[in-house]
Amino acid sequence: MDTTESLGYLKGLLDGMDLDESKKETKIYRAMIGVLENLAEDVNDLTDGVEMMAVISRRVHEATFSYHP
């Protein structure tokens, strides 16, 4: 199970608990889930960026070392 799936599962557990939304504890749980979702999105964005940089790096490397005047 990846991070996004785990967060979905955790969110489902929280929803299934039928907690009183007016209680401080419930608000804290919801806020923590929100922070975790933001972190997961940030990690996904960083992963996408690293993968893109790897592709660019390979292309530059191939272009640089395959050039024969």
Residue pairs with C-beta under 8 A, 6 or more apart in sequence:
1 9
3 40
3 43
4 40
4 44
7 33
7 36
7 37
7 40
10 33
10 36
11 33
14 29
14 30
14 33
19 25
19 26
19 29
20 26
21 27
